[in-house]
Amino acid sequence: MDMNFNVVKLDNNGSVVWDKNYGGQETEEAFAICETRDGGFIVVGSSDSYGGGPDMKDIWVIKLDKNGDRHWAKIFG
């Protein structure tokens, strides 16, 4: 089953500020997320949509801005 991952930002009351989907045609999984100094986020996970191709998991690092828009993405593997 191919799947992407979502990142959801909530406000202090638990209401959704934004909900974004990231990935390609194959499977992506997010393993960690960290807020950055500029209010954005770094997400680290794996991907077989980018890099080596289907069934070849590579490390996928995505930098998101404070609105959840992708600023850049890097593949390692």
N, C-alpha and C positions, 0 to 999 in steps of 0.2 A: 504494500500500500504506500503510495507516494504521498508525502505531506510536507507542509511548510510550517513555520512557527509564527505565532502572534506575540507581540509585546503590547501590553495594556498599561497605560498610565492612569492612575486613580488620583483624585484629590483627597484632601483630609477627611472628607465625609464618605469616601468609598465610591463616589460617582466617577464614571468613566470620563477622562479628559480626552484621550484618543486611544484607538485600537488599530494597530497596523499589522499587516501580514508580510512576511519576508520569505523569499525562496524562489526556486525555479521549477523545472518540470519533474525533478526527482525528489529525494527526501532530504529535508533539513531538520536539524534538532538543535535547540539552544540549551546550553549547559550552565551558563553564568551570565549575569548582567551586573554592571557597575555604573553608578552615576559619575559623570565627569565634572570637572570644575566649571565648565561652561553651561551646565544644566542639561547637557545631553547624556547619552549612554553609550557604553561599549558592550556589545553582546558577543559572546564567544560560543561557538557550537561547531557542528559538523555539517558538511554538505556533500552530496554526490551529484548535484546539478552543475556545479562549477568545478573546475580543476580537472581531476582524473577521469570523471565521467561516472555513469551508472555503476552502482555497487563498489565504488572506490571512494571511501570516506576521506575527505580532507578537512583540515581545520578551517573554519570560516569565522573571521572577525569582522564585525560591522560597527561603524561609528554612526550613531544617530544624533540628530540635533534635538533641541528641547521639544520640538513638535513631532518627533518620531520619524522625520524624513531622513532617508539614508544620505549621509554625507560622504562616506566612502566604505568600501568593503575590500578585504584582502583574503586570499586563499593561501594556505600553507600545507604542503604535503606532496 
